[in-house]
Amino acid sequence: MLFLHLSLLAWNILLIYADPDSRFPPTVTSGHTKIIGYRNSTTNIDFFGGIPFASPPVGDLRFRPPVLKTSFPSNVTTFSAMSFGQSCLQLVDIPFKKLSSTLSEDCLTVNIFRPTGASAESKLPVMAYGGGFHDGESRAFDASTLVARSVSRGTPIVYVSFNYRLGPFGFPQGNEVSVTGDVNLGIKDLLAALKWVQANIKAFGGDPTKVTVFGQSAGAIINSIIFLNSQISGLARAAIFASGSPATPAAHTAPQREALWEKFVAGVPSCASVSTSGSTLACMKEAPALELMLSYEQIGEDGWAPVVDGDVFPATPSIVYAQGNFSSIPFIAGDVLDEGTTFVAQVPGMNYSSEFIKASITALYSPPLSGVTTEELSDKIDELLALYPDDPAVGSPYNTGNETFGLDSGWKRAASITGDLLFQSSRRMWLQAAASRGSKVYSYLLTQPQLGDPSLGVDHPTTQHYFYGDLLNDGVASDATLSLAIMDYFLSFASSLDPNDGKGTVRPVWEQWSTSNKVMLQLNGGENQTVMINDDFRSEGIDAIISNPLVLYH
C-alpha cells in the first residue's frame, strides 16, 4: 500500500534493485537513470529523497502550474537520492535577510521511505503526506518509525512525502493570475506529485492502485479540496484528514485579493512601477527571488491561500455538496479537542470582548458571498455570540474550568468559537454530505492531555506527533499507548480501507460515521478512554454555523 505524505511523483521506472546487504545502497532504475538511495541497516528502512517530480518553477515557470517531469535528462545516468531536497521558499527567519542554502524555488521533489527488500513485485499500499500554505517542508517528517511499525504489524507500506510551493509562490492572488489560470499552484503541485506516484511508485515497491493520501492542517485542507472534483479519483483510493476540511479556509476568489497582490508587487523594487498596471507577471518572473521574499516578509502570510477558481477548487463547499459533484472514496476526518487555541493570539491585558470577536469574524468572512448580505453576516455572528457565552468554564481549552491562564476570560470564548467555525463545523458538514452519498467515512476527536503549554490544551498540531511516533519515548506511558493505537488505526485503514484489521495493538472497534449513527472515536491514551462517543458536542453552536452555510463561507 502507498501512504503518501502529500508529496508524490510520476516516472516510468522499469526496474528496482533492493539488495538486502546493507553494505550496498538501494538502487532503482528509471529509464536510463539509476537512482541511489540510503539504507538504514538498524531500522531496515530504505530512503530515497529529493527526486524531482516537476521542472524547476523558475524564470518563466514562476507563477505557473507545474510541468510534470517524467524522466531525467538523457545525460543523467546516475542520481543521488540519499538526502532530502531543498525546501520551498518560506519565511523561516524574521527578519528575512538572505536565501538560506536549504531554501530554493527549485523545490518540487518527492521522498520515499520503504521497507528494506521491497521490490517492484511487492505491491505495498502507499501513504502520501502534505503540509502548510505558508511554511513547511517534507524533511521535517521522518517516516521511519511509521514504516517500521507497518512492517512489525504485518501490513508493510511505502510512504511518500513531497514539497509544494508556499505563500505567494504557491498561492498567488489578484485579477491577472485569475485570468491566466495561474492560481492554486500549491494544489496543482500536489496533483502533479500524485501523478508521479501513479507512474513510478511500483518500482519502489508500492501499489499505485492502493494510494492513501494523508494531510494535517493545510495538508488536510488541500487534499480535501481535491475531493471537491473528480481529479482525485484516479490518483488515490482513500484519504485521512487530520484537522482540516474543505470549508476550513474562508476561500475567496483571487480577484478579491487584488489589493494584496498589488501591495506585494509594490514591495519588489524591480517591479514597483508596474504594481497597479494589471500586467505584472512578466516583471515578477524576472525579479530576484530575494526581492520577492523581502516584500512577502513586509506584507505577511495572511491571504496567501487557496481560492475558489471553478477548477481544482470548483465552488464553495456547500454548493458542491448540494450538487453531489465530489469524490466518494473512503476517508477518515478528525479533529483535536482544542482546534481554536492555536489561532487566537494570546495578548495579556487585551479585552476579548464581544465587539472584538465580532469584528474579527466579520473580517474573516468579508466581503460576503454572492447572495449574502452584510446584515445576514452580522446577525449570524450575533447568534453565535449568544450561543457561546463569555464563561471560561465552557471555553477552550476545554475541561480547564475557570482557569484563564492570565488572559481575559473572553480569550477562551474566542478560541471555542474559532475552533468550531474553522474545524468542527466544516468536518461535521462534510461527513454529512459524504455519508448521505453512501461513502464509507470515519471520524475521531483526539483528547489526550499534552505536556506542553496548558493554555493551548490539545492543540491543532497534535495528531501528527502521535502518527509519526514522536511521543513513543516521551516518558508518558499513555502517550506511547495512544501513538501505537493511532498508527495501527491509520495503517489498517491504508492497507484495507478499514481501521479495524485486528493487527497490532488491541484496540476498540472504530465504528463508521453515518447519517443514522453520528459517532466518532475519542482518541485518548488513558485507561478505557479510547471509546466511541456521539458527534454532537456543542450542537447548538455548530448547527447555527452550518444552518445557512454560505453566510460563513461553508
C-alpha positions as CSV (number, residue, x, y, z in Angstrom):
1,M,0.0,0.0,0.0
2,L,1.1,3.5,-0.7
3,F,0.8,6.1,2.1
4,L,1.5,9.5,0.6
5,H,2.5,12.4,2.9
6,L,1.1,14.8,0.3
7,S,4.1,14.6,-1.9
8,L,4.3,12.3,-4.9
9,L,5.8,11.9,-8.4
10,A,5.4,10.2,-11.7
11,W,8.1,8.5,-13.9
12,N,8.2,5.2,-15.8
13,I,10.5,3.3,-13.5
14,L,11.3,0.0,-15.1
15,L,13.2,-2.0,-12.5
16,I,14.1,-1.9,-8.8
17,Y,17.0,-3.5,-7.1
18,A,16.8,-3.9,-3.3
19,D,19.9,-5.7,-2.1
20,P,19.4,-6.7,1.5
21,D,23.1,-6.4,2.2
22,S,23.5,-3.0,4.0
23,R,26.9,-2.6,2.5
24,F,25.2,-1.6,-0.7
25,P,22.8,1.3,-1.0
26,P,19.4,0.6,-2.5
27,T,19.0,1.5,-6.2
28,V,16.1,1.9,-8.6
29,T,16.5,2.2,-12.3
30,S,14.2,4.8,-14.0
31,G,14.6,4.6,-17.8
32,H,18.3,5.3,-18.3
33,T,18.9,6.6,-14.8
34,K,20.0,4.8,-11.7
35,I,18.5,6.3,-8.6
36,I,20.7,5.7,-5.5
37,G,19.1,5.8,-2.0
38,Y,20.2,5.3,1.6
39,R,19.7,2.2,3.6
40,N,19.4,2.3,7.4
41,S,20.5,-1.2,8.5
42,T,19.3,-0.6,12.0
43,T,15.7,0.2,11.2
44,N,15.7,-1.8,7.9
45,I,14.2,1.2,6.1
46,D,15.3,2.4,2.7
47,F,15.1,6.1,1.9
48,F,15.1,7.9,-1.5
49,G,15.0,11.7,-1.3
50,G,15.0,14.9,-3.4
51,I,13.7,13.2,-6.6
52,P,12.2,15.9,-8.9
53,F,8.6,15.5,-10.0
54,A,8.4,18.7,-12.0
55,S,10.6,21.1,-13.8
56,P,12.1,23.8,-11.5
57,P,9.4,26.5,-11.3
58,V,11.8,29.4,-12.0
59,G,12.0,32.0,-14.7
60,D,9.0,31.8,-17.0
61,L,7.7,28.9,-14.9
62,R,7.5,31.0,-11.8
63,F,3.8,31.6,-11.0
64,R,2.8,28.9,-13.5
65,P,1.3,25.4,-13.0
66,P,3.9,22.7,-12.5
67,V,5.4,21.0,-15.6
68,L,5.3,17.3,-14.7
69,K,8.8,15.7,-15.1
70,T,8.5,12.2,-16.4
71,S,12.2,11.4,-16.8
72,F,15.7,12.6,-16.1
73,P,17.6,14.4,-18.9
74,S,19.4,11.9,-21.2
75,N,22.8,12.9,-19.8
76,V,21.8,12.0,-16.2
77,T,22.8,8.3,-15.8
78,T,23.0,8.4,-12.0
79,F,21.0,10.4,-9.5
80,S,21.9,10.5,-5.8
81,A,18.7,10.4,-3.7
82,M,20.4,9.9,-0.3
83,S,19.1,13.1,1.3
84,F,16.1,15.4,1.2
85,G,15.9,18.1,-1.5
86,Q,15.8,21.8,-0.7
87,S,12.6,23.2,0.9
88,C,10.3,25.7,-0.9
89,L,10.8,29.4,-0.2
90,Q,9.2,30.5,3.1
91,L,9.8,32.9,5.9
92,V,11.9,30.7,8.1
93,D,13.6,33.6,9.9
94,I,12.3,37.1,10.8
95,P,13.9,39.4,9.8
96,F,14.5,37.7,6.4
97,K,17.9,38.8,5.2
98,K,19.0,36.2,2.7
99,L,18.0,33.0,1.0
100,S,19.1,30.0,3.1
101,S,21.1,27.2,1.5
102,T,18.2,24.9,2.4
103,L,15.6,27.0,0.6
104,S,15.1,27.2,-3.1
105,E,12.4,27.8,-5.8
106,D,13.7,24.5,-7.3
107,C,11.9,22.5,-4.6
108,L,9.4,20.3,-6.2
109,T,10.7,17.0,-5.1
110,V,9.5,13.7,-3.7
111,N,10.8,11.4,-0.9
112,I,10.2,7.7,-0.4
113,F,10.5,5.6,2.7
114,R,10.1,1.8,2.2
115,P,10.9,-1.4,4.0
116,T,14.3,-2.8,3.0
117,G,13.8,-5.6,0.5
118,A,10.7,-4.1,-1.2
119,S,10.7,-4.6,-4.9
120,A,8.5,-3.9,-7.9
121,E,6.7,-7.2,-7.1
122,S,5.8,-6.1,-3.5
123,K,2.8,-4.0,-4.4
124,L,2.6,-2.5,-1.0
125,P,0.0,0.1,0.0
126,V,1.2,3.7,-0.3
127,M,0.6,6.6,2.1
128,A,1.3,10.2,0.9
129,Y,1.6,13.3,3.2
130,G,1.5,17.1,2.7
131,G,1.9,20.3,4.8
132,G,1.1,24.1,5.0
133,F,0.2,27.2,3.0
134,H,3.0,29.4,4.3
135,D,5.6,27.2,5.7
136,G,6.5,23.5,6.0
137,E,8.9,21.1,4.5
138,S,8.9,17.4,3.8
139,R,12.3,17.0,5.6
140,A,10.5,17.8,8.8
141,F,8.9,14.4,8.9
142,D,10.9,11.2,9.3
143,A,8.5,8.3,8.5
144,S,11.0,5.6,9.5
145,T,9.1,4.8,12.7
146,L,5.8,4.7,10.9
147,V,7.1,2.4,8.2
148,A,8.8,0.2,10.7
149,R,5.5,-0.1,12.6
150,S,3.8,-1.1,9.4
151,V,6.2,-4.0,9.0
152,S,6.1,-5.2,12.6
153,R,2.2,-5.3,12.5
154,G,2.3,-7.3,9.2
155,T,0.9,-4.6,6.9
156,P,4.0,-3.0,5.3
157,I,3.6,0.2,3.4
158,V,5.6,2.6,1.2
159,Y,5.5,6.2,2.4
160,V,5.8,9.2,0.1
161,S,6.2,12.9,1.0
162,F,6.8,15.9,-1.2
163,N,7.2,19.6,-1.3
164,Y,4.8,22.1,-2.9
165,R,5.1,25.8,-3.4
166,L,4.1,28.1,-0.5
167,G,2.9,31.7,0.2
168,P,2.7,33.9,-2.9
169,F,4.8,31.4,-5.0
170,G,2.2,28.7,-4.4
171,F,-1.0,30.7,-3.9
172,P,-0.7,34.0,-6.0
173,Q,-3.7,36.3,-5.9
174,G,-5.3,39.0,-8.0
175,N,-7.0,39.6,-11.3
176,E,-4.1,38.7,-13.5
177,V,-3.5,35.2,-12.3
178,S,-7.2,34.6,-12.2
179,V,-7.4,35.4,-15.9
180,T,-4.4,33.2,-16.8
181,G,-5.4,30.4,-14.6
182,D,-2.2,30.6,-12.6
183,V,-3.9,30.1,-9.2
184,N,-3.8,27.4,-6.6
185,L,-0.4,26.4,-7.7
186,G,0.4,24.5,-4.5
187,I,-2.7,22.3,-5.1
188,K,-1.6,21.7,-8.6
189,D,1.9,20.7,-7.4
190,L,0.2,18.1,-5.2
191,L,-1.8,16.7,-8.2
192,A,1.5,16.5,-10.2
193,A,3.2,14.7,-7.4
194,L,0.3,12.2,-7.2
195,K,0.6,11.6,-11.0
196,W,4.3,10.9,-10.5
197,V,3.4,8.3,-7.9
198,Q,1.0,6.6,-10.3
199,A,3.7,6.3,-12.9
200,N,6.6,5.4,-10.7
201,I,5.8,4.0,-7.2
202,K,5.6,0.4,-8.4
203,A,9.3,0.3,-9.0
204,F,9.9,1.3,-5.3
205,G,7.6,-1.5,-4.1
206,G,4.3,0.4,-3.9
207,D,1.0,-0.4,-5.5
208,P,-0.4,2.6,-7.5
209,T,-3.9,1.3,-7.0
210,K,-3.7,1.5,-3.2
211,V,-2.7,5.1,-2.5
212,T,-4.0,6.7,0.6
213,V,-3.4,10.5,0.9
214,F,-2.8,11.9,4.3
215,G,-2.6,15.5,5.4
216,Q,-2.7,17.6,8.6
217,S,-3.9,21.2,8.8
218,A,-3.2,22.8,5.4
219,G,-2.2,19.4,4.1
220,A,-5.7,18.1,5.0
221,I,-7.3,21.1,3.6
222,I,-5.5,20.8,0.2
223,N,-6.3,17.1,0.0
224,S,-9.9,17.7,0.9
225,I,-10.3,20.4,-1.7
226,I,-9.2,18.0,-4.4
227,F,-12.1,15.8,-3.2
228,L,-14.4,18.5,-4.4
229,N,-13.9,17.5,-8.0
230,S,-13.2,14.3,-9.9
231,Q,-9.4,14.7,-10.3
232,I,-8.6,12.6,-7.2
233,S,-10.5,9.5,-8.4
234,G,-7.7,8.0,-10.5
235,L,-4.9,9.2,-8.1
236,A,-5.9,7.8,-4.7
237,R,-8.4,5.3,-3.3
238,A,-8.7,6.7,0.3
239,A,-7.6,9.6,2.5
240,I,-7.0,10.6,6.0
241,F,-7.6,14.2,7.0
242,A,-6.3,15.5,10.3
243,S,-7.6,18.9,11.4
244,G,-8.7,20.3,8.1
245,S,-11.7,20.1,5.8
246,P,-12.8,21.8,2.5
247,A,-14.7,24.6,4.3
248,T,-11.9,25.3,6.8
249,P,-10.3,28.2,4.8
250,A,-12.7,31.1,4.1
251,A,-12.0,30.7,0.4
252,H,-12.4,33.9,-1.6
253,T,-11.7,34.3,-5.3
254,A,-8.3,35.6,-6.5
255,P,-9.7,38.9,-7.8
256,Q,-11.0,39.7,-4.3
257,R,-7.3,39.9,-3.2
258,E,-6.1,42.2,-6.0
259,A,-5.1,44.7,-3.4
260,L,-2.9,42.1,-1.7
261,W,-1.1,41.3,-4.9
262,E,-0.6,45.0,-5.8
263,K,1.0,45.6,-2.4
264,F,3.2,42.6,-2.9
265,V,4.4,43.8,-6.3
266,A,4.9,47.3,-5.0
267,G,7.3,46.0,-2.4
268,V,9.5,44.4,-5.1
269,P,11.9,47.2,-6.3
270,S,12.4,45.7,-9.8
271,C,8.6,45.8,-10.4
272,A,7.2,48.5,-8.2
273,S,6.5,50.8,-11.2
274,V,4.0,48.2,-12.6
275,S,2.2,47.3,-9.4
276,T,-1.1,48.8,-10.4
277,S,-0.8,48.2,-14.2
278,G,-2.7,44.9,-14.3
279,S,0.3,43.4,-16.1
280,T,2.8,42.4,-13.5
281,L,3.7,38.8,-14.1
282,A,6.3,39.3,-16.8
283,C,8.3,41.5,-14.5
284,M,7.7,39.4,-11.4
285,K,9.0,36.3,-13.2
286,E,12.3,38.1,-13.8
287,A,12.7,39.7,-10.4
288,P,15.3,38.2,-8.0
289,A,13.7,35.8,-5.6
290,L,15.2,37.7,-2.6
291,E,13.3,40.8,-3.6
292,L,10.1,38.9,-3.6
293,M,10.8,37.3,-0.3
294,L,11.6,40.7,1.3
295,S,8.3,42.1,0.1
296,Y,6.5,39.0,1.3
297,E,8.0,39.5,4.7
298,Q,6.7,43.0,4.9
299,I,3.2,42.1,3.9
300,G,2.9,38.9,6.0
301,E,1.4,35.5,5.5
302,D,-2.3,36.3,5.6
303,G,-4.2,35.9,2.4
304,W,-1.9,33.6,0.5
305,A,-4.2,30.6,0.5
306,P,-6.4,28.5,-1.9
307,V,-9.1,30.4,-3.8
308,V,-12.3,29.2,-5.5
309,D,-11.3,29.0,-9.2
310,G,-14.0,26.9,-10.8
311,D,-11.4,24.2,-11.5
312,V,-9.4,22.5,-8.8
313,F,-11.5,24.4,-6.2
314,P,-14.8,24.4,-8.1
315,A,-17.0,26.3,-5.7
316,T,-17.8,27.0,-2.0
317,P,-18.1,23.5,-0.4
318,S,-21.8,23.6,0.5
319,I,-22.6,24.3,-3.2
320,V,-20.6,21.3,-4.3
321,Y,-22.2,19.1,-1.7
322,A,-25.7,20.1,-2.8
323,Q,-24.8,19.3,-6.4
324,G,-23.2,16.0,-5.4
325,N,-20.2,16.5,-7.6
326,F,-17.5,15.3,-5.3
327,S,-15.4,12.2,-4.8
328,S,-17.0,9.2,-2.9
329,I,-13.7,7.4,-1.9
330,P,-13.5,6.3,1.8
331,F,-11.9,8.7,4.2
332,I,-11.2,9.5,7.9
333,A,-11.7,13.0,9.0
334,G,-10.9,14.1,12.6
335,D,-10.0,17.0,14.8
336,V,-8.3,17.6,18.1
337,L,-10.2,18.9,21.2
338,D,-8.9,22.5,21.2
339,E,-8.5,23.4,17.5
340,G,-9.0,27.1,18.1
341,T,-6.4,27.9,20.7
342,T,-3.6,28.0,18.1
343,F,-5.4,30.6,16.0
344,V,-6.3,33.2,18.6
345,A,-3.4,35.4,19.7
346,Q,-2.7,35.5,23.4
347,V,-2.2,39.1,24.4
348,P,-2.2,39.8,28.2
349,G,-4.3,42.8,29.1
350,M,-6.4,42.6,25.9
351,N,-10.2,42.7,26.2
352,Y,-11.5,39.9,24.1
353,S,-15.0,41.5,24.1
354,S,-18.0,40.6,22.0
355,E,-17.2,43.6,19.8
356,F,-13.6,42.4,19.3
357,I,-14.7,38.8,18.4
358,K,-17.5,40.1,16.1
359,A,-15.0,42.4,14.2
360,S,-12.5,39.5,13.8
361,I,-15.2,37.1,12.4
362,T,-16.6,39.9,10.1
363,A,-13.1,40.5,8.7
364,L,-12.6,36.8,8.0
365,Y,-15.9,36.3,6.1
366,S,-15.9,39.6,4.2
367,P,-16.9,40.5,1.6
368,P,-20.0,38.3,1.9
369,L,-20.5,35.7,-0.8
370,S,-22.9,36.4,-3.6
371,G,-26.5,36.3,-2.3
372,V,-25.4,37.0,1.3
373,T,-25.9,40.5,2.8
374,T,-23.8,42.2,5.4
375,E,-26.9,42.2,7.7
376,E,-27.1,38.4,7.4
377,L,-23.5,38.1,8.4
378,S,-23.9,40.5,11.3
379,D,-27.0,38.6,12.5
380,K,-25.3,35.3,12.3
381,I,-22.3,36.4,14.3
382,D,-24.7,37.8,17.0
383,E,-26.4,34.4,17.1
384,L,-23.1,32.7,17.7
385,L,-22.1,35.1,20.4
386,A,-25.3,34.2,22.2
387,L,-24.7,30.5,21.8
388,Y,-21.0,30.8,23.0
389,P,-21.3,32.7,26.3
390,D,-18.4,34.5,27.9
391,D,-17.9,31.8,30.6
392,P,-14.4,30.4,30.9
393,A,-15.7,27.1,32.3
394,V,-17.2,26.3,28.8
395,G,-14.4,27.8,26.8
396,S,-11.3,26.4,25.1
397,P,-9.1,24.8,26.2
398,Y,-12.0,22.7,27.3
399,N,-12.1,20.9,30.7
400,T,-10.0,23.6,32.4
401,G,-12.8,25.1,34.5
402,N,-12.5,28.8,35.3
403,E,-8.7,29.0,34.6
404,T,-8.0,31.9,32.2
405,F,-4.1,31.5,32.1
406,G,-3.6,35.2,32.8
407,L,-5.8,36.3,29.9
408,D,-9.1,38.0,29.7
409,S,-11.9,35.4,30.0
410,G,-13.1,36.2,26.5
411,W,-10.0,34.6,25.1
412,K,-11.3,31.1,25.9
413,R,-14.6,32.1,24.3
414,A,-12.9,33.3,21.1
415,A,-10.9,30.1,20.9
416,S,-14.0,28.0,21.3
417,I,-15.8,29.9,18.5
418,T,-12.8,29.8,16.3
419,G,-12.3,26.0,16.6
420,D,-15.9,25.3,15.8
421,L,-16.0,27.8,12.9
422,L,-12.9,26.6,11.2
423,F,-12.8,22.9,12.0
424,Q,-15.6,21.1,13.8
425,S,-18.4,22.6,11.8
426,S,-16.7,22.0,8.4
427,R,-15.8,18.5,9.4
428,R,-19.3,17.7,10.5
429,M,-20.9,19.2,7.4
430,W,-18.5,17.3,5.1
431,L,-19.2,14.0,6.9
432,Q,-22.9,14.5,6.5
433,A,-22.6,15.2,2.8
434,A,-20.3,12.2,2.1
435,A,-22.3,9.8,4.3
436,S,-25.5,10.9,2.6
437,R,-24.0,9.7,-0.7
438,G,-23.1,6.3,0.8
439,S,-19.4,7.0,1.3
440,K,-17.5,5.0,3.9
441,V,-16.3,7.6,6.4
442,Y,-14.9,7.6,9.9
443,S,-14.3,10.4,12.4
444,Y,-12.2,11.0,15.5
445,L,-11.6,13.5,18.3
446,L,-8.2,13.5,19.9
447,T,-8.5,14.5,23.6
448,Q,-5.2,13.2,25.1
449,P,-3.8,15.8,27.6
450,Q,-0.5,17.3,26.4
451,L,2.8,18.0,28.2
452,G,3.2,21.5,26.6
453,D,1.6,24.9,27.3
454,P,-1.6,24.1,29.2
455,S,-3.2,27.2,27.8
456,L,-3.2,25.6,24.4
457,G,-4.9,22.4,25.6
458,V,-4.9,19.6,23.0
459,D,-4.0,22.0,20.2
460,H,-4.1,22.0,16.4
461,P,-0.8,20.2,15.5
462,T,-1.2,17.3,18.0
463,T,-2.3,14.5,15.7
464,Q,0.9,14.3,13.6
465,H,3.1,13.8,16.7
466,Y,1.3,10.6,17.5
467,F,1.1,9.5,13.9
468,Y,4.8,9.7,13.4
469,G,5.7,8.1,16.7
470,D,7.3,11.3,18.1
471,L,5.8,10.6,21.5
472,L,6.7,6.9,21.9
473,N,9.6,7.8,24.1
474,D,8.5,11.0,25.9
475,G,8.2,9.1,29.2
476,V,4.4,9.3,29.3
477,A,3.0,5.7,29.1
478,S,-0.4,6.9,27.9
479,D,1.3,8.9,25.0
480,A,3.1,5.7,23.9
481,T,-0.1,3.7,24.1
482,L,-2.0,6.2,22.1
483,S,0.7,6.7,19.5
484,L,0.7,2.9,18.7
485,A,-3.0,2.8,18.5
486,I,-3.2,5.8,16.1
487,M,-0.5,4.3,13.9
488,D,-2.3,1.0,13.9
489,Y,-5.7,2.5,13.1
490,F,-4.4,4.6,10.2
491,L,-2.1,1.9,8.8
492,S,-5.0,-0.6,8.9
493,F,-7.2,1.9,7.0
494,A,-4.5,2.5,4.4
495,S,-4.0,-1.2,3.8
496,S,-7.6,-2.5,4.0
497,L,-9.9,0.6,3.9
498,D,-10.9,-0.4,7.4
499,P,-9.3,0.8,10.6
500,N,-10.2,-2.5,12.4
501,D,-8.0,-5.2,10.9
502,G,-7.2,-6.7,14.3
503,K,-3.5,-6.4,13.9
504,G,-1.0,-4.6,16.2
505,T,-2.3,-3.2,19.5
506,V,-5.6,-4.4,21.0
507,R,-7.9,-1.5,20.5
508,P,-11.7,-0.8,20.4
509,V,-13.6,-1.2,17.1
510,W,-13.9,2.1,15.3
511,E,-17.5,2.5,14.0
512,Q,-18.3,4.2,10.8
513,W,-19.9,7.7,10.9
514,S,-23.3,7.6,9.2
515,T,-26.4,9.7,8.9
516,S,-28.2,7.4,11.3
517,N,-25.2,6.8,13.6
518,K,-23.2,10.0,14.0
519,V,-20.4,8.7,16.2
520,M,-16.7,9.3,16.4
521,L,-13.7,7.7,18.1
522,Q,-12.3,9.5,21.1
523,L,-8.6,9.0,21.0
524,N,-7.1,9.2,24.5
525,G,-4.3,7.1,26.0
526,G,-5.9,6.9,29.4
527,E,-7.3,3.6,30.7
528,N,-10.5,2.8,28.8
529,Q,-10.6,6.3,27.3
530,T,-10.4,5.4,23.6
531,V,-14.1,4.9,23.1
532,M,-16.9,5.7,20.7
533,I,-18.7,8.9,21.5
534,N,-21.6,10.8,19.9
535,D,-20.5,13.5,17.5
536,D,-23.0,16.0,19.0
537,F,-20.9,18.3,21.3
538,R,-21.8,22.0,21.1
539,S,-24.6,21.1,18.7
540,E,-26.4,24.3,19.0
541,G,-23.5,26.4,18.1
542,I,-22.2,24.2,15.3
543,D,-25.7,23.8,13.8
544,A,-26.0,27.5,13.7
545,I,-22.8,27.8,11.7
546,I,-23.9,25.3,9.1
547,S,-27.6,26.1,9.0
548,N,-27.0,28.8,6.4
549,P,-23.6,27.7,5.2
550,L,-22.9,30.4,2.7
551,V,-23.0,33.2,5.3
552,L,-19.8,31.8,6.9
553,Y,-18.2,30.6,3.6
554,H,-19.1,26.9,4.2
